[in-house]
Amino acid sequence: MVIRYFRDLTSISVPIVRDWGLTLEAIHKGQDLSDLLQQPTETKEDAIVQDPNIDNAKLDFVYEQIAGFMLELSRVEFPRIGAISQNATSGQRDVTRRPLTYDINEVVTLAPFNFVSHLFAARAQSFQVHLEAQRNIAGDGGNLAWNQFVARHYFARMVSTQDTVNETGPFRLFCNGLRPTNMLADSETLRISSVLDFEFTNAMPAQFADDVPWWLLLQKPAVWISEGKVQEFLTLLQPRKEQFIQAMERVECKSPLATEETMGTFDSTSHYGVISFDIDEIYWKVLHKGNLGEALLDSATLGEKEASVRRKKAQLDAYRSEKESDQRFAGQWWLVIRESTQ
């Protein structure tokens, strides 16, 4: 449905789905765009990051193409937040279900959102429900589970007080997978020949389209954060951020539908509503200050700490016991240890 929608309403080059398989590259010529932009690596284990010495003119050309794709998507508006489908009665494309994202696909059968704040509140709730239901997490003395508990309560409190833009819409078509990894390009000219992977395309809050794309350095921000490279990430990001904004401004000026509204208001915080479970790393290594974490909890919730830690440790013990009796996991005890310490 989304691919057909892109083909009908945008100039984005998308593949024609004739069959399912692993031969898409043979149908659409081109090389993975992220491979053309990344820093050369010596082994498969090396991190995939953007080449800091890449030619700026070439990068400008890539940014302008992707900015054009983003601009086209952002101009498609809907009255609700959610997944795009075809209305059975009218035959028109409409939003009838909740957004399909990587980690909330279990709620897509529910109704869409009419308000931005309702989406954020639902995300906060899903974070907390996931933590309570996940059995293979405890960590040393239960600290890992409690730290995640604090981080997710911080997220819930943050989104409840955050001002939202265009609270009641209109909402814009947004694809979180629109990034170089999902694009094929000519290895010589860097002209993008095809855009792939639209499974997580939804009508989303308008401010998502105004965010700085997280992929500007190719590697996820959460990876930089987990490796203790926050300052390095911010230092490398700043010039690429400015370069992309300039590319977007040039594309907007060329567009026949150019308006005075631009992406100059980039606000990366709105993406907290759609990121997966990176919130734990982001909170403790970027947002946390002193004893702020537990200070965010009311006395009743804080009083549940010991019981919560005991419950998560009991869940982990039960999980380990089940794996021990399951022949499918024979000889893989290192997985249990690794899971409990992540």
N, C-alpha and C positions, 0 to 999 in steps of 0.2 A: 504494500500500500504506500509506504513512504517513498520507495524508489520511484514508483509511478507518479507520485505527487511531485517529486523533484524534477522528473523529466517533463512534466506538463507545465509547471509554473516557474522553473528556473533554467538558467543556462548551464548548470553544473553537469559535467559529464559523468553519468552514472552507467553501470553495466546493465545490459539487458539480460534478465535471468531466464536462461533457456533450460538449465538443468542444475543439479546440485553436485558439488565435487570439489576437487582441489586443483583445478586447472584454470583458475580465473586469470592468472598472469599470462597464460598462453592465448587467451581471448583478447585481453586488453594489453597492448604493448606498453612497456614502461618498467621502471625500477622503483622499488620502495623509496619514496621521497626521503624518509628519515635516514636511509642508508647514504643518500647523497649529501645530507646536511651534517652528519655526525662526524665526530672526531675519530680519526683512524684508530682501530684497536688491534692489539696483538693476539688476544685470546677471546674466546666466546664469553668468558667470565667478566671481561672488562665492561665497565659501565658505558651505556650508550648516552652520550651527551653531545650537544651541538659543538661543532668545530669552532673554536674561538678565532681562528684565522680565516674563516670563510670569507670569500669576496663579498663585500657589502652590496655591490650592484646586483649580484646573483640573488642574494638574500632579499633584497628589495623586490625583485621580480617575483620570488616565491611568496613573500608576504602580501604583495598586492593581489596576487591570484586568490589566496586564501581569504584575505579581507573582503574581496568581491563575493566569495561564496557566503561568508558570514553576513554580509550586508543584504544579500538576496534573501537569506533565510529570515533575518530579523524583520523584514517587511511583510512577512506573512503573519497575519494576526488572527487570534481566536478569542472567544469570550470566556474560556475556562482553561485551567491548567490540567494537562493530561495527555494521554496517548492519542494519536491520530487514527481514525478509522472511518469507514464509509457508513453514513446513515442509511439504515435499511429502508427507510420510508422515502426520503428525498433523493437518495443517491449521492448527496453532497458529502464532502469530507468534513468531519466534525470531531469533537472531543467528547467521548462518551465514557471513558475509563480513566483511572488514575495513571500517572506517568509510569512508563516502563523504564526503569534504570537498573543498573547492574545489581544492586543489592536490595531492591524493593519490588522485585517482580512478583512476589507472593500476594501483593495487594492490588494487582492490576484489574481484578474483577470488580473492585469497588468503584464508587462514583468519583468523578474528577473533582478538582478543587476550584472553588469560585473566588478564593482569596489567597494572596501570597502568604499571609501569616498562617493560614491553615496548612499550607504545604510545609512550611518550616516547623510548625508544631508537630506534624505527623512524622517528619524526619527525626525530630528529637525523641519522640516516643519510640520509633522503630529502633533507634540506637540503644535505648534502655531495655526494650524487650529482647533484643538480640543478645545483650550481655547476660541477662537473666537466664535465657534459654541455652546459651552456649556452655556445654559441660566441660570441655577440655581446656579450661583456663583457670589458673589459680596463681601460679608463680611462687616465688619464695615467700612462704608464710602468708600467702593470700594477697600480698601487696599488689601484684599485677592486676588482679581483678578489681581491687579497691581503687587503684589509680584510674582504671578505665571507668569505674562508677563515677568518680569525681569529675573526670573529663566530660562525660556525657551529660551530667547534671549542669556543668558549666555551659555546655552548648545549649541546653534547654533554656537556661536563664538568659543567655545572650540573645537568642532569637526571639524570646518573649518581650524584650525591651528594644529590639532593633527596629528603626524606622524602615518601612518598606516603600518602594517606589511603585506607583501604579497598582495599589493594593487590589483593586477590582478589575484590572485589565485596561486595555486589551493585552493579551499575552502573545508572545512571539514564538515562532518555530525555532527550536534550538536543538543542536546535535552536539552532545558532549564528546562524541567520537570523531569530530571533524578536526583531524590533526594529521601531520605528515606520515605517521605510521600507517594510516589508512588511505594513502594516496599513491598513485603510480605516476611517474614523471619521466620525461626524456632525459637520459643521463648527460646529454650534451647541453641542451638548452634550458633544462629544468622546467619546461612547460608541462603542467599537470595534464595527464591524459585521462585519468579516471579517479573518481572518489568512491571509496568503499565503506561498508560497515555503517549502516544507518539504524541499527536495531534499537538504539537508545535515543531516538529523535522524538521530541515531544513539544507540545505547546507549553512554554515555561515562563516564569516571571521576566518582564522586559529587561530588568537589570542584568540578567545573565548574559544577554547579548552585549552589554557594555563592559563586561569584565575583561581584564587582560587574559588572553588564552594561557592556560597553565603549561602548555607544551612548548613555549618559546625556547626553552633550553633542552627540549626533548624528554629528559628524564623527569618523572613526577616530583613535585615539590616535597612530598612526604619522604621520598628517598633521601634527598639532600638533608632534610631535617633529621631523619633517623640516624644519619651518619655524622651528625654534629656539624654540618656545613651550612648553617643558616646564613651567616654573614657572607660566605663565598657565593651562595645562591643569590642573595640580594644584590651583591656587587655585579655579578655577571648578568643578572636579569635586567637591571636598570637600562643599559644602553639598548638591549633588544626590545624592551618595552617601549621606549621612545621611538625606536625604528619602526615598530609595528603600528603604533599610533599614527605616525607620519604616513605610513603606507595606506592606512584606512582613510585618512583625510584626503589623500590623493584620489583614491577610488571613489570616495563620496563626491568629490568635486566633478568627476567625470560622469557620474551617474545621471541619467535623465530624470531621476526622481530625487535628486539631491535636496536636502533640507538643512535647516540650521542646527538640527540635532546631530551631535557627533558622539564618538566614543571617548571624548576627552574626560568623561567623568568616571573612568574605570574604577571599579570598586571590587576588589578581590574577595571581600567578606561575604558577598551574596552567594558565592559558590559553596559556602559551608552547607547550604541546603541540599546540594546534590553530590558532594564528595562521599565516598564510601566511608570506611571506618578509619580513615586517616585522622579523624578528629582527635584520637588519643595522642598520637605523636605531636600533632600541631599544638594541642593544649599544653602538654608538659614541657615541650622544648621551645615553645615560642611565646605562648600567652600567659603561662603560669608565673606568678610573682609571689615570692615568699610563701606565707601560709594562706594565700588567697583561696586555694582549692577547697579545703574543708570549711573555711569561713563562709563559703557560698551555700553550705547546707544548713537547713534549719535544725534545731536541737533534736527533734524527733527522728529525722533521717540520720543524723550523725550518731544517735544512740543505737542505730541498727547496724553499726559497723561490724561489731564482733560477730553478730548473728549472720550477717551477709558474708563475711569472710569464711565462717564455718560452713555455710551452705555451699559456697563455691568449691571449697576443698573437698566436701563430701561428694559433690557432683564429679569432681576430677577423679576421686578414688573409685567411684562407681564406673566411670568411663574406662579407667585403666583395667578394672576387673573384667569388664565385658570384652575388652580387646584381648585380654589374656586368655579368655576361654574361646575366642574366635580364631579358628585355624587360618583364616585369611590373613591374619596379621602375625603369624608365627615368624619369629626371627627378626621382627621389625620394632623392637622395643625402643630403639633410638628415636622413633617417630613420636612415641608417647612423651619421652623426655623433652624433645624439641617443642612439641605442641604446648606443653605446660609452661614453657619459659618464654614463648613468643609474646 
